[in-house]
């Protein structure tokens, strides 16, 4: 059996959506004659951890870990400075949490703020302002291409040693973070085996990650180009992103391949639904600041005004992370109808999804070329999807495969009407609402998104 070195920062026990893609490749590649060998971090920094995901790593797959130097000492020191007050006033728990979250975001880490806590930005101390400037400088001028660059020397040395020791036949790197591609690039120079670079998100032009600094834009463009030039294949997760890269690098268009995200049928085979007595609309994962939650809240509020009796029969459930200002808005406008649960294991999330009746997802206007990992979990449950979305690949997929309903961003009335339609069907017959989405027919329509099938596509690239 041939071997592939899989270089990825996000790998169990780290949790979250970024882990799933590489993990599922590792899980299913052996079925296609490829034995993965994993190189990842020893103790990565993330807002989510899920030890249960380690059980999905097949026996016989070796996982090697290296240090990333992501020590928290500087963050902790500046947190203490930021929380200093006069001897007559002690800082509240909320103020301390706000300080921690601010530092995390300034470091470029993806650790959200404590949900339900309100930032007091207007009363920031001079010390906190200094802290902000320090970390902005570090993030903009030292953390290149991203905050995980601290892993680069250790990840490179470990990966090169492992590649030689295991005598691997192929190299694979999956971003974000983009640092992993430069680790793989280094390994490729000293151990020149076929290399596949997997872009879970675009690099240049990614509005969520791009620095609005001229020298950074030029440097990011140069670093991306080097990866594209030297890798044998560049994988993107949607055809529209693949086309974008083909237009950006026409001389390397032949290298560009699309392998989407997907869902694992095995995950759903062992799910025991968390049964809900109320009609439950659910959202899982992270709510970003730029998402149109105002329209969502307004739409749900309109629905509850139109159907007052629904207040006792409806539950709006968010699992994962909601920014404090949106959490406060949801509580204020929806009251006891709104319920929040913090991050939990992927398996537990699927159990809640399986017991819900309507699955909600939203993006901001700039995200028109991505599906989102949660969309495929939603598909796997066989329950209808309600998308408050810009026109793009996710909206198109939901419509074409008849997976649910898409409402345009800002259309609160349209959202209210869609919720009412599903709610009335649930009242009349709880079975009917499930039939609208996947159940048996939808799953067949989406078989190409099975993680097994996607791993097979990757294996074909490895095998040439």
N, C-alpha and C positions, 0 to 999 in steps of 0.2 A: 504494500500500500504506500503510495506517495504521500509526502508530508508537506503541509503548508504552515509557515510561521504567521500567526495572526497577531498583529501588533495593535492594541487598542487600550486607551486609557479607561474607558467606561466598560467595566466587566465585573461580574459578581465578586465580592458582596456589595459593590455599589449597585444602587437601584435606579429606577427612573426609566423613561422611554429610550434614552440613548444606549442603554445596556442591551436591549432586546435583540437588535439586529445582529451584532457580532455573536452573541450567545446562541442564537438560533442557527446561524451558519455553523458554529462549532458543534452544535447538537446533531445536525443532519448531514454534514459533509461526509462522515464515515460511510453513510449509505451509498455514496457515489465514488467510493474508492480513494477518498482524500482524508488523511489523518491530521487534524489540526494540532498545532503546538502553539500555546498562547504565551505572549509576552505582555505583561500589564503592570500596573503600579502595585506597590506593597500595601500602601494605605492611602488611597486617593481621597480627595476632599469633595464631598457632594452633599446635597441636602437630603438625599434619600439612600438608605441602605436596606438590602433585602437578602439576608443570609440564605433564605430558602432557594434562591436562584442557583446556588452552587450545586444543588442536587441535579440540575439539568445538564451539567457538564459530564459527558460520557466517561465511563471508566476507560482508562488507557490514554486519555488526553492529558498531557503534562501542561501544567500552568506555572510559568515562571514569573516572579515578581521582583521589582526593583524600586529603590527609593525615589521619591519625587521632590524631596526637600521642601515639602509643603508644611513647614512648621508654622505654628500659630503664635509664636512668641511676640512678634512685632505687633500683630493685630491685638493681642491681649494687653500689651503695654499701652497702646494708644486708646484702647477702650477704657482703661482705667483713668487715663488723663482726661478723656472726653467726659467721663461721668463725675469728675470732681465738682463739688459744690461747696458753698460756705459751710462752716461747722454748724450753722443753724438750720440747714436744710439737707436732707438725705435724698439721693436720687431714687425715683420710683423704679419698680421692676420694668415698667413699660419703657422708660427712658433708657435704661441700660440695654434692653433688647433692641431698641431703635438704633442705638449706637453700634451694636454688634452687626446689625443688618447693613447699616450704611458702609461700614468698613468692608464687609464681605463683597458688596456690589462694587466698591471702588477697586478691590483687588481683582475684579473680573471673575470672581467665583460665582457659581450659580446657586448660592444659598439664599433662599427667600427670607423675608422678615417674618417675625412671629405674627401669626394671623390674629386679627382682632385688636392689634395695638396701634395706636395712632402716633405718627411721628410729629414731633414738635419742632419743625424746621426753623420757625421764626426765632426760637429761643436758643439756637445753637451757640455754644460757647466759642471763644476764640481758639481754644485748644482743638475743638472738633473741626473748626475751619482749617486749621493747620493740618490736622490729620487728613482731611479731605484732599488738600493740595498735595500732600506727600504721596498718597495712594494714586491720585490721578496722574502724577508724574511717573510713578513706577509703572502703572498700567499702560500709559501712552508711549513711554520711551524705553522701558526696559523689558517688559513682558511682550516679546516679539517671537512668534506670531500671536501668542496668547498667553494667558497666565500659567498654563501648564508647561511652559518652556523650561521650568525648573526640572522637569523629568527628563529632558532631552539627553544630557550626557550619560545619565545612569541607564535610561531606557535603551540608548544606542549600544553601550558596552554590553549590557545584558543580552540584548537581542542578537547582536553579532556573535557573542559567545554561544548562545543557544542554537543559532542557525548552523554554526559549524559543528557543535556537539551532536545535535539531532540530525545533521545532514539533510536539512529540509530541501525540498525541490522547488517551492514557490514562496513568495513573500506577499503579504496582504496587510494593508494598513487602513484603518477606518477613522475618519474624523467626523465630528468635532471631538477633541481639539485638533487643530491643524498641525500642531507639534508632532503628532504621530507620523505624518507623512515625511517630516524631515528626519525623524528617527529611521524610518524605512529607507529613505534616500541614502542615508549614511551606510546602512547595512548593505544596500544594493551595490554601492561603490566597491565595497570590500568583499562582497559575496554575491556576485552578479547572476542571480537567478531571476526568472520572470517575476515581475512585481505588478500587483494590482492595487491601485489607490481608490478607496471607496469614500465618496463624499456624501455623507448623510445630509449635509447642507452645503450650499455654494460657499466658496471662500471669498473671492473678490465680488463685491456687490451685495454681500449679505448685510442688510440694513441692521440686523440685530447685533452684529459683531464689528462692523466696519468703523474704523476710527476716522473722524473728520479732520485729519491732519495730513497735509500734502506728502510729507516724507513717508508716513506710514502707508498711505495709499500706494505709493510707488513701490515701497518695499514689499507689501503684501502681493502686489501684482507680479513682482519679480519672483517671489518665493513660490507662488502658485504656478507660474510658467515653468519653473524648474521641475516641479513635480510632474506637470503635464508632459514635458519634453522627455523625461527619463523613465516614467512608468510605462509599462506595456499596455495597460488598460486603465481608463478612468471610469468608475461606476458612478452614476447619479441615480436618484430615487424616483424621478419622474421624467417623462419624455421631453417635457418643456425645458427642464434644466439641462438635459442632454443637448437639446437643440441650441440652447444659449451657449454652451461650451463649444459646440461645433462651429458656431458663428464667431466666437471669440478666438478660437484656434483652428482655422480651416485646414491648416496643413496637418493637424493631428485629429481631424474629424473621425478617421477610421478607428481611433482608440476609444471613442466615447460609446459607452454602453449604459442601458437602463436596466436596473434591477430594483423593483419597488420594495417598499416595506410590506409586511403582510401579517397574517395571524397563524397561530399554531393550533391545529385541530386538537392536539393532545391536551392543550391547556383547558379546553372547554369540555373535553370528555370526562374530566374528573371534578367538574365544578358542581357544587351544591348551592343552588341559588339562595340568597338571603331574601326570603319572601317578605313582601311589603303589603300591608293592608290598605295603604293609601296609594292613589295614582302617583307614581314616582318618576319625576324628570331628573336625570342624573348627568353630571359632568365630572370627568376624572382628569387628573393631571394638573398642570400649571395654568393659571390665568395670568396672562401678561398684562402690564400696565396699558398697552395700546389696544387691547381687545375692547369691543363695543359692548361692554357690560351694561352701560346706561340704557341702551335700547332693549337689551334682554330684560332688565328689571322693569322698565316701562311696559314692555309687552306682557310680562307675567302679571304686573299690576292691573293692566287693562283687562286681562282675562279674568282675574279674580273679581274685578268690579262687574264684569258682564255676567259672571256666574258666581254670585256670592256664596252659594252653598258649597262651592269647591274648596273654600278655605279649610274646611274640616276634612276634606277628602284628598287633598293634594300635598305632596312633599317635594320641595326643590332641594336636591341633595348634591353638594359639591364635595369631592374627595381629592385631596392633594394639597394644593396651595392656592390661596386667594389673597391678593394684596390687601393690606389693612383698610385702605380707603374703599375698596370694593366690598370687602367684608362688612364694613359699617353701613354702606349703602344698601346691601342686600338685607341686613337685619332691620334697618330703618323702614324700608319700603315693603318688605314681605313678612316681617314679623316671625311668628312661629312656623310659618310655612317653609322658611329657609332653614336648612340644617347643614352644618359643615363637619367633616371628618378629616383629620390630618392624614399625611402619607401613610400608607399601609402596604403590605406585600402585594405583588402583582396578582397572585392567586386570590387574595381576599378582594381585590378590586374587581376581578372577573366575577366573583360570587355576588357582589353588589350589582354589577351590570346585569347579570343574568336574572336577578330578581326585580329589576326596574322595568318600566314600561315605555319610556321614551328617553333616548340618549341625545344629549345636547353637545354641540361643538361650535366653536367660533374662532376666527382669525381676525387680524387687522387687515386693512386695505392692501398693505404691501405684500402680504403672503398669498400670492395667486398661483404659485408653481409648486406647492407642497401639499402632500396628503395629510401629514401628521400621523404619528404612530397610533394615537388613540382611535383614529378612524377604522383601522383594521381590527382592533379589539372590539369595536362597536359592531363591525360586520360579523365577526365570529359569534356574537351572542344571538344573532337572529332577531334582534329587536329593532324597531324603527329608529331612524336618525333624524334629528332636527338640526339643520345647519343654519346658523346666522353667519353667512359667508360672502366674501367677494367672489366675483366671477373668476373661476380658475379650475384647476384640475380636481380639487376635492368636490366642489359643487357639481362639476360635470359628471364625476363618478357616481355621486348619489342619485342624480337624475337618470343617467343612462341605465344604471343597474336597478332602478326603482327601489332604493334603499330607504327612502323616507321623503322628507320635505326640505327644500332649501328656501330660505328667506334672505332677501338682500340686506346688507348692512344698513342700519338706521330705520328699518321698517318694523317699528314696534307693533303696529296694527296687524301686519301680516303675521308676525310671530304669535300674537294673541290668538288670531284665527286658527293658526296651525295647532297650537296647544289645545284649543277648544275642540277641534276635530278629533284629535286622539283621545281626549278626555271623555267626550260623548261616546265614542266607540267602546272605551273601557267600561263606562257605566252600563252600556247595553249588553256587552259580552266581552269579558276580559280576554277571551281567546282571539277575537278578531284583530285586536291591535297588534298582536305578534305576527299575524299573517301578512300584514302590510309590508313588512320589511323582508327579512331573509327566510327564516325557518328553513324548509328543505330547498325551495326553489332558489332563494337568494344565495345560499351556500354554494350551489352548483354554478351559479352565474359568476361567482368570485373564486373559483377553484384555483385560478392562476396566482392568487395571492397567498396560497398556502406556503408556509415557511419551508416545507419539504420541497416543493416545486422551485422555490427561489434558491435554495441551496443547490439544487440540481443545475440551475442556470450558472451559478458561480463555479461549480465543478467543471462545467464545459469550458469556461474561460481558462481555468487552470490547465486543463488537459489539451487545450489548443484545438 
